[in-house]
Amino acid sequence: MAESAILVHDNERRWRVFRARVHALRSA
């Protein structure tokens, strides 16, 4: 259970970075 929680957290962090990058490209 701990491993899956870490995996979800890491995936969420990557998704946030990805969204921020897409938003920056759109704003540019």
Contacts in CASP RR format, 6 or more apart in sequence:
PFRMAT RR
TARGET T0000
AUTHOR 0000-0000-0000
METHOD contacts of the structure
MODEL  1
MAESAILVHDNERRWRVFRARVHALRSA
END
